Amino acid sequence: MHILVIDDDDRLRQLLKQFLKKNNFNVSVSSNAIKAKKILNEFSFDLIVLDVMMPGKSGIEFLHELRLKFNTPVLLLTALGQIQDKITGLKSGADDYLTKPFDPEELLLRINNILKHAKVLVKEELKYVKFGSFIWDNAIKKLSKNNKYVHTTNLENNLLSIFSQNLGIEQSRVELCKLLNLEFNNRSIDVGIARLRKKIEDNPRKPQWLLTLRGKGWMLRATPLNKT
């Protein structure tokens, strides 16, 4: 599991990194929201530990922007007495919060609880699917074309995981919103599908792999691949 810790407190950030690594997590860190956005464009994360009070862009502002593109679970770190920030954060899509100062063991319990209850988008029984020159690896969420890596965002990875585990079955907007924990009127799905088509289709306006079924939703036309 890969965790991103975003906190401007250098000491706390490093302590969290060391503690989580000792508990078998892969950990990346960032001191502010701007750096965190760049990291998110390069890596996929299973959970984000996010401090609310940071200079420049606050954790709440960062969370609002995050939810426009990513569905990554978020655990907020708040100072004692920041009741409104807790409420705002939960309304904005945070999964839980922890008040500073906190016991590291409680942090670990809350992280494991979030991960335990997170929706599983990848089914272990089908690891690879193939469409055209592309191969999607569900186990590590990696798209490749002719054995060359194709960069995909977290949202695109989640969409590919859902579509590849439901081959031949259309996925409606309602179903995708439920699986991705998004509001029904959220346009992130449309953006994600449009961007995916630019990467996998010769002509995104006439897709042959990621199909639109009018009035029903979308479906990936692919075949399971046995790969050792």
Backbone as numpy.savetxt, mean C-alpha at the origin, in Angstrom:
# Nx Ny Nz CAx CAy CAz Cx Cy Cz
8.05 -8.53 6.43 7.21 -7.34 6.43 8.09 -6.08 6.43
7.73 -5.11 5.58 8.52 -3.90 5.44 7.76 -2.73 6.05
8.38 -2.06 7.03 7.75 -0.94 7.74 8.50 0.35 7.46
7.77 1.44 7.25 8.35 2.76 7.08 8.05 3.59 8.33
9.09 4.08 8.98 8.94 4.93 10.17 9.21 6.38 9.77
8.24 7.26 10.00 8.37 8.68 9.66 8.28 9.49 10.94
9.40 10.05 11.38 9.43 10.82 12.62 10.63 11.76 12.58
10.44 13.02 12.99 11.52 13.99 12.94 12.47 13.88 14.13
12.11 13.08 15.13 12.97 12.87 16.30 14.03 11.82 15.94
15.27 12.29 15.76 16.35 11.39 15.31 16.54 10.22 16.26
16.54 10.48 17.55 16.79 9.43 18.54 15.68 8.39 18.52
14.42 8.85 18.54 13.30 7.93 18.55 13.25 7.12 17.25
13.53 7.79 16.15 13.50 7.11 14.85 14.50 5.96 14.80
15.70 6.18 15.30 16.71 5.14 15.30 16.39 4.03 16.30
15.83 4.40 17.45 15.43 3.39 18.43 14.34 2.48 17.87
13.38 3.09 17.19 12.31 2.30 16.58 12.87 1.37 15.49
13.79 1.89 14.72 14.40 1.08 13.66 15.10 -0.13 14.26
15.89 0.07 15.30 16.61 -1.02 15.94 15.65 -2.03 16.57
14.63 -1.52 17.26 13.68 -2.39 17.94 12.90 -3.26 16.95
12.41 -2.64 15.88 11.62 -3.37 14.90 12.47 -4.38 14.14
13.71 -4.03 13.86 14.60 -4.98 13.19 14.85 -6.20 14.06
14.97 -5.98 15.38 15.16 -7.10 16.30 13.95 -8.02 16.31
12.80 -7.47 15.92 11.57 -8.26 15.88 11.23 -8.70 14.46
12.27 -8.82 13.65 12.20 -9.44 12.32 11.44 -8.63 11.27
11.43 -7.31 11.41 10.85 -6.46 10.38 11.96 -5.83 9.55
11.69 -5.63 8.27 12.55 -4.82 7.43 12.10 -3.38 7.62
13.03 -2.46 7.92 12.64 -1.11 8.31 13.34 -0.05 7.47
12.56 0.90 6.98 13.10 2.11 6.35 12.65 3.29 7.20
13.42 4.38 7.18 13.08 5.53 8.01 13.13 6.82 7.20
12.37 7.81 7.67 12.37 9.13 7.06 12.15 10.17 8.15
12.81 11.31 8.01 12.70 12.37 9.02 11.58 13.36 8.73
11.00 13.29 7.53 9.91 14.21 7.20 9.05 13.67 6.06
7.95 14.36 5.80 6.97 13.90 4.82 7.51 13.95 3.39
8.32 14.96 3.08 8.83 15.10 1.71 9.73 13.92 1.34
10.64 13.56 2.25 11.51 12.42 2.00 10.70 11.12 1.95
9.68 11.04 2.79 8.85 9.83 2.84 8.14 9.60 1.51
7.66 10.68 0.87 6.97 10.55 -0.41 7.90 9.97 -1.47
9.17 10.38 -1.45 10.14 9.85 -2.42 10.39 8.37 -2.17
10.47 7.98 -0.90 10.69 6.57 -0.56 9.51 5.73 -1.01
8.30 6.24 -0.84 7.09 5.49 -1.21 7.00 5.28 -2.71
7.63 6.13 -3.49 7.62 5.95 -4.93 8.60 4.87 -5.38
9.48 4.46 -4.47 10.50 3.47 -4.82 10.23 2.09 -4.21
9.55 2.07 -3.05 9.36 0.81 -2.34 7.91 0.63 -1.93
7.53 -0.64 -1.73 6.21 -0.97 -1.19 6.35 -1.30 0.29
5.38 -0.87 1.09 5.44 -1.11 2.53 4.18 -1.81 3.01
4.34 -2.59 4.07 3.21 -3.29 4.67 2.54 -2.44 5.75
3.29 -1.46 6.29 2.74 -0.60 7.33 3.61 0.64 7.47
2.99 1.77 7.86 3.71 3.01 8.10 3.47 3.47 9.53
4.55 3.75 10.26 4.46 4.37 11.59 4.69 5.85 11.38
3.69 6.66 11.66 3.71 8.08 11.28 3.52 9.01 12.47
4.50 9.89 12.69 4.40 10.90 13.74 3.49 12.03 13.27
2.63 12.52 14.15 1.71 13.60 13.78 2.40 14.95 13.74
3.16 15.27 14.79 3.78 16.59 14.89 5.15 16.58 14.24
5.24 17.12 13.03 6.51 17.23 12.32 6.61 18.63 11.69
7.80 19.18 11.59 7.96 20.49 10.95 7.62 20.40 9.47
7.18 21.51 8.91 6.78 21.49 7.50 5.40 20.86 7.38
5.33 19.77 6.67 4.05 19.05 6.48 3.80 18.13 7.66
2.65 18.27 8.30 2.33 17.44 9.47 1.98 16.02 9.05
1.92 15.14 10.04 1.54 13.76 9.76 0.13 13.64 9.22
-0.77 14.48 9.71 -2.16 14.45 9.24 -2.24 14.88 7.78
-1.50 15.93 7.43 -1.48 16.39 6.03 -0.88 15.32 5.13
0.17 14.69 5.61 0.80 13.61 4.84 -0.18 12.45 4.64
-0.93 12.13 5.70 -1.89 11.03 5.62 -2.98 11.31 4.60
-3.46 12.55 4.54 -4.46 12.93 3.55 -3.94 12.66 2.13
-2.71 13.06 1.86 -2.12 12.86 0.54 -1.86 11.38 0.28
-1.43 10.67 1.30 -1.14 9.24 1.16 -2.36 8.47 0.69
-3.51 8.78 1.27 -4.72 8.03 0.96 -5.25 8.29 -0.46
-4.72 9.27 -1.13 -5.10 9.50 -2.52 -4.45 8.48 -3.45
-3.36 7.86 -3.00 -2.61 6.93 -3.85 -2.42 5.54 -3.23
-2.28 5.49 -1.90 -1.91 4.23 -1.27 -2.92 3.80 -0.21
-2.98 2.48 -0.01 -3.86 1.93 1.00 -3.06 1.30 2.14
-1.79 1.66 2.26 -0.91 1.09 3.27 -1.43 1.39 4.67
-1.53 0.38 5.56 -1.96 0.63 6.94 -1.05 1.63 7.63
-1.65 2.49 8.48 -0.89 3.54 9.15 -1.17 3.51 10.65
-0.09 3.55 11.43 -0.18 3.70 12.88 0.35 5.08 13.23
-0.51 5.93 13.81 -0.13 7.30 14.16 0.54 7.34 15.53
1.58 8.18 15.63 2.20 8.48 16.92 1.80 9.90 17.30
1.11 10.05 18.42 0.62 11.37 18.83 1.13 11.74 20.21
1.26 13.04 20.47 1.65 13.52 21.79 0.45 13.48 22.72
0.73 13.42 24.02 -0.34 13.37 25.01 -1.23 14.60 24.89
-2.53 14.39 24.79 -3.47 15.49 24.73 -3.90 15.89 23.33
-3.32 15.27 22.29 -3.69 15.62 20.91 -4.95 14.84 20.48
-6.02 15.06 21.22 -7.26 14.31 20.98 -7.79 14.57 19.58
-7.82 15.85 19.18 -8.38 16.18 17.87 -7.56 15.57 16.75
-6.24 15.54 16.92 -5.39 14.93 15.89 -5.68 13.44 15.76
-5.94 12.79 16.89 -6.27 11.36 16.86 -7.56 11.13 16.07
-8.56 11.94 16.38 -9.86 11.80 15.71 -9.72 12.10 14.22
-9.02 13.20 13.90 -8.82 13.58 12.51 -8.04 12.51 11.76
-7.03 11.97 12.42 -6.21 10.92 11.80 -7.01 9.67 11.49
-7.83 9.25 12.43 -8.66 8.05 12.21 -9.68 8.30 11.10
-10.24 9.49 11.05 -11.18 9.83 9.99 -10.49 9.89 8.63
-9.19 10.22 8.65 -8.43 10.36 7.40 -7.90 9.03 6.88
-8.09 7.97 7.66 -7.67 6.66 7.18 -6.61 5.96 7.99
-6.22 6.52 9.15 -5.26 5.83 10.01 -5.93 4.59 10.60
-5.15 3.55 10.83 -5.70 2.30 11.35 -5.69 2.25 12.88
-4.77 2.98 13.49 -4.67 3.00 14.95 -3.75 4.15 15.35
-3.69 4.44 16.64 -2.79 5.47 17.12 -2.17 5.03 18.44
-1.03 5.63 18.75 -0.32 5.34 20.00 0.18 6.67 20.55
-0.05 6.91 21.85 0.33 8.17 22.47 1.74 8.10 23.04
2.55 9.12 22.74 3.90 9.23 23.30 3.82 9.76 24.73
4.70 9.30 25.61 5.66 8.19 25.43 4.94 6.85 25.49
5.51 5.85 24.86 4.85 4.54 24.81 5.86 3.43 25.10
5.32 2.29 25.45 6.15 1.11 25.67 6.38 0.43 24.33
7.62 0.10 23.99 7.91 -0.56 22.71 7.10 -1.83 22.49
6.84 -2.56 23.56 6.06 -3.79 23.43 4.63 -3.50 23.01
4.08 -2.37 23.50 2.72 -2.00 23.08 2.72 -1.63 21.61
3.77 -0.93 21.17 3.90 -0.61 19.75 3.91 -1.88 18.92
4.68 -2.86 19.35 4.77 -4.12 18.61 3.42 -4.83 18.56
2.70 -4.82 19.68 1.38 -5.46 19.71 0.41 -4.78 18.76
0.44 -3.45 18.73 -0.47 -2.71 17.85 -0.12 -2.94 16.37
1.17 -2.99 16.07 1.60 -3.25 14.69 1.14 -4.63 14.25
1.38 -5.63 15.10 0.98 -7.00 14.75 -0.53 -7.12 14.63
-1.26 -6.37 15.44 -2.72 -6.40 15.38 -3.22 -5.81 14.07
-2.61 -4.69 13.64 -2.99 -4.06 12.37 -2.70 -5.01 11.21
-1.52 -5.59 11.21 -1.14 -6.50 10.13 -2.02 -7.74 10.11
-2.40 -8.20 11.30 -3.24 -9.39 11.40 -4.62 -9.14 10.78
-5.13 -7.95 10.99 -6.48 -7.64 10.51 -6.49 -6.96 9.14
-5.30 -6.70 8.60 -5.24 -6.10 7.26 -5.80 -7.08 6.25
-6.46 -6.55 5.24 -7.02 -7.42 4.21 -5.91 -8.07 3.41
-6.01 -9.38 3.24 -5.01 -10.12 2.48 -5.39 -10.06 1.01
-4.55 -9.40 0.21 -4.84 -9.23 -1.20 -4.19 -10.30 -2.07
-3.25 -11.05 -1.49 -2.53 -12.05 -2.27 -2.82 -13.44 -1.74
-3.25 -14.33 -2.55 -3.48 -15.71 -2.18 -2.24 -16.53 -2.55
-1.80 -17.36 -1.60 -0.55 -18.07 -1.79 -0.61 -19.11 -2.91
-1.80 -19.66 -3.19 -1.86 -20.78 -4.12 -1.54 -20.40 -5.57
-1.68 -19.12 -5.93 -1.37 -18.68 -7.28 -0.30 -17.60 -7.20
0.94 -17.96 -7.57 2.05 -17.03 -7.39 2.36 -16.21 -8.64
2.14 -16.81 -9.83 2.52 -16.11 -11.05 1.38 -16.14 -12.07
1.22 -15.03 -12.79 0.31 -15.01 -13.94 1.05 -14.34 -15.09
0.65 -14.71 -16.31 1.32 -14.19 -17.50 0.30 -13.58 -18.44
0.64 -12.42 -18.99 -0.18 -11.81 -20.03 0.75 -11.11 -21.01
0.71 -11.53 -22.26 1.62 -11.00 -23.26 3.06 -11.27 -22.88
3.89 -10.23 -22.87 5.30 -10.36 -22.48 5.51 -10.12 -20.99
4.41 -9.95 -20.25 4.51 -9.61 -18.83 4.30 -10.82 -17.93
4.99 -10.81 -16.80 4.78 -11.80 -15.74 4.60 -11.05 -14.43
3.53 -11.38 -13.73 3.26 -10.78 -12.42 3.56 -11.80 -11.34
4.43 -11.43 -10.41 4.82 -12.28 -9.28 4.07 -11.81 -8.04
3.08 -12.60 -7.63 2.26 -12.21 -6.49 3.02 -12.25 -5.18
3.98 -13.15 -5.07 4.69 -13.33 -3.81 5.47 -12.09 -3.41
6.10 -11.44 -4.37 6.92 -10.26 -4.06 6.38 -8.99 -4.71
5.19 -9.10 -5.31 4.56 -7.95 -5.96 5.51 -7.29 -6.95
5.87 -8.04 -7.96 6.82 -7.55 -8.95 6.31 -7.83 -10.35
6.31 -6.81 -11.19 5.92 -6.93 -12.58 7.17 -6.89 -13.45
7.27 -7.82 -14.38 8.42 -7.82 -15.28 7.95 -8.03 -16.72
8.73 -7.50 -17.64 8.47 -7.66 -19.06 9.75 -8.17 -19.72
9.64 -9.35 -20.31 10.82 -10.00 -20.91 11.97 -10.05 -19.91
11.61 -10.43 -18.67 12.58 -10.59 -17.57 13.20 -9.28 -17.10
12.62 -8.14 -17.49 13.11 -6.85 -17.02 12.05 -6.22 -16.10
12.49 -5.72 -14.95 11.59 -5.15 -13.94 10.84 -3.94 -14.47
9.54 -3.90 -14.19 8.70 -2.75 -14.53 8.24 -2.11 -13.22
8.56 -0.82 -13.02 8.20 -0.16 -11.77 6.69 0.02 -11.66
6.14 -0.35 -10.51 4.72 -0.18 -10.22 4.55 0.43 -8.83
3.50 1.21 -8.67 3.23 1.84 -7.37 2.52 0.85 -6.46
2.36 1.24 -5.21 1.68 0.39 -4.23 0.24 0.09 -4.66
-0.47 1.11 -5.13 -1.85 0.92 -5.58 -1.89 -0.01 -6.78
-0.99 0.18 -7.72 -0.95 -0.70 -8.91 -0.65 -2.14 -8.51
0.23 -2.32 -7.52 0.53 -3.66 -7.03 -0.71 -4.32 -6.43
-1.45 -3.56 -5.63 -2.66 -4.10 -5.01 -3.72 -4.46 -6.06
-3.86 -3.62 -7.08 -4.81 -3.91 -8.14 -4.41 -5.18 -8.90
-3.12 -5.30 -9.23 -2.65 -6.49 -9.94 -2.85 -7.74 -9.09
-2.65 -7.63 -7.79 -2.85 -8.76 -6.90 -4.31 -9.22 -6.91
-5.21 -8.25 -6.82 -6.64 -8.59 -6.82 -7.05 -9.21 -8.15
-6.69 -8.56 -9.26 -7.08 -9.06 -10.57 -6.48 -10.44 -10.85
-5.22 -10.64 -10.48 -4.55 -11.90 -10.79 -5.09 -13.06 -9.96
-5.66 -12.76 -8.79 -6.23 -13.81 -7.96 -7.71 -14.07 -8.30
-8.22 -13.32 -9.25 -9.62 -13.49 -9.67 -9.72 -13.52 -11.19
-8.87 -14.34 -11.81 -8.85 -14.42 -13.26 -10.20 -14.89 -13.79
-10.69 -14.18 -14.80 -11.96 -14.54 -15.40 -13.17 -14.01 -14.65
-12.93 -13.27 -13.57 -14.02 -12.73 -12.75 -13.90 -11.21 -12.73
-14.95 -10.53 -13.16 -14.90 -9.07 -13.17 -14.92 -8.53 -11.74
-14.21 -7.43 -11.54 -14.15 -6.77 -10.24 -14.83 -5.41 -10.35
-15.95 -5.25 -9.68 -16.69 -3.99 -9.75 -16.01 -2.92 -8.90
-16.42 -1.69 -9.11 -15.88 -0.59 -8.31 -16.17 -0.81 -6.83
-17.38 -1.27 -6.52 -17.75 -1.52 -5.13 -16.83 -2.56 -4.50
-16.59 -3.66 -5.23 -15.74 -4.73 -4.70 -14.31 -4.25 -4.50
-13.78 -3.49 -5.47 -12.42 -2.98 -5.36 -12.29 -1.99 -4.20
-13.29 -1.14 -4.04 -13.25 -0.18 -2.93 -13.25 -0.90 -1.58
-14.03 -1.98 -1.48 -14.07 -2.74 -0.23 -12.71 -3.39 0.03
-12.14 -4.02 -0.99 -10.86 -4.71 -0.83 -9.71 -3.75 -0.51
-9.80 -2.55 -1.09 -8.74 -1.55 -0.88 -9.06 -0.59 0.25
-10.22 -0.80 0.89 -10.64 0.05 2.01 -10.73 1.52 1.59
-11.36 1.75 0.45 -11.53 3.10 -0.07 -13.00 3.48 -0.09
-13.28 4.77 -0.05 -14.66 5.22 -0.19 -15.11 5.01 -1.64
-16.41 4.79 -1.83 -16.93 4.44 -3.15 -16.64 5.51 -4.19
-16.66 6.78 -3.77 -16.45 7.86 -4.74 -14.97 8.21 -4.92
-14.08 7.42 -4.32 -12.64 7.68 -4.48 -12.22 7.35 -5.91
-11.49 8.28 -6.54 -11.10 8.09 -7.94 -9.73 7.43 -8.09
-9.13 7.00 -6.99 -7.81 6.38 -7.05 -7.80 5.13 -7.93
-8.91 4.38 -7.92 -8.98 3.16 -8.71 -8.88 3.48 -10.20
-9.60 4.51 -10.63 -9.55 4.91 -12.04 -8.15 5.34 -12.44
-7.51 6.10 -11.54 -6.14 6.57 -11.80 -5.19 5.38 -11.87
-5.33 4.44 -10.92 -4.47 3.27 -10.90 -4.61 2.42 -12.15
-5.83 2.20 -12.59 -6.07 1.39 -13.79 -5.55 2.09 -15.02
-5.75 3.40 -15.11 -5.26 4.17 -16.26 -3.73 4.10 -16.35
-3.07 4.22 -15.22 -1.61 4.17 -15.21 -1.09 2.76 -15.51
-1.80 1.76 -15.00 -1.41 0.38 -15.30 -1.49 0.11 -16.80
-2.55 0.59 -17.41 -2.72 0.36 -18.85 -1.61 1.02 -19.67
-1.13 2.16 -19.21 -0.03 2.82 -19.92 1.24 1.97 -19.87
1.34 1.14 -18.82 2.54 0.32 -18.64 2.44 -1.05 -19.32
1.22 -1.57 -19.45 1.10 -2.95 -19.94 0.41 -3.08 -21.30
-0.21 -2.00 -21.76 -0.95 -2.08 -23.02 -0.21 -1.36 -24.15
-0.22 -1.94 -25.34 0.34 -1.26 -26.51 -0.49 -0.03 -26.84
-1.81 -0.16 -26.69 -2.73 0.96 -26.90 -3.68 1.01 -25.72
-3.41 1.88 -24.73 -4.24 1.95 -23.53 -5.72 2.21 -23.81
-6.02 2.85 -24.96 -7.43 3.11 -25.29 -8.14 1.88 -25.81
-7.37 0.90 -26.27 -7.94 -0.37 -26.72 -7.22 -1.51 -26.01
-7.45 -1.64 -24.71 -6.71 -2.62 -23.92 -7.02 -4.06 -24.32
-6.00 -4.91 -24.26 -6.19 -6.33 -24.54 -5.93 -7.19 -23.30
-5.38 -6.59 -22.24 -5.11 -7.35 -21.02 -5.99 -6.91 -19.86
-5.99 -5.62 -19.55 -6.81 -5.11 -18.46 -8.09 -4.53 -19.06
-9.13 -5.35 -19.07 -10.34 -5.05 -19.81 -11.39 -4.35 -18.97
-12.18 -3.51 -19.61 -13.35 -2.90 -18.99 -14.59 -3.64 -19.46
-15.36 -4.14 -18.52 -16.62 -4.81 -18.83 -17.74 -3.84 -18.48
-18.30 -3.25 -19.51 -19.26 -2.16 -19.31 -20.38 -2.56 -18.35
-20.54 -1.74 -17.32 -21.60 -1.97 -16.35 -21.24 -3.00 -15.29
-20.05 -3.63 -15.43 -19.67 -4.69 -14.47 -18.39 -4.36 -13.72
-17.40 -3.80 -14.43 -16.15 -3.50 -13.76 -14.96 -3.78 -14.66
-13.90 -4.33 -14.07 -12.66 -4.60 -14.80 -12.22 -6.04 -14.59
-11.39 -6.53 -15.52 -10.90 -7.89 -15.42 -9.55 -7.99 -16.12
-8.64 -8.75 -15.54 -7.34 -8.98 -16.15 -7.40 -10.26 -16.97
-7.04 -10.17 -18.25 -7.00 -11.35 -19.11 -5.57 -11.91 -19.07
-5.41 -12.96 -18.30 -4.09 -13.54 -18.09 -4.22 -15.04 -17.84
-3.10 -15.73 -17.81 -3.11 -17.17 -17.57 -2.18 -17.49 -16.41
-2.56 -18.47 -15.56 -1.67 -18.90 -14.49 -0.38 -19.45 -15.06
0.71 -19.26 -14.34 2.01 -19.71 -14.81 2.70 -20.52 -13.73
3.08 -21.74 -14.07 3.87 -22.56 -13.17 5.32 -22.21 -13.34
5.95 -21.73 -12.27 7.33 -21.28 -12.39 8.09 -21.72 -11.14
9.25 -22.33 -11.36 10.04 -22.81 -10.23 11.26 -21.94 -10.05
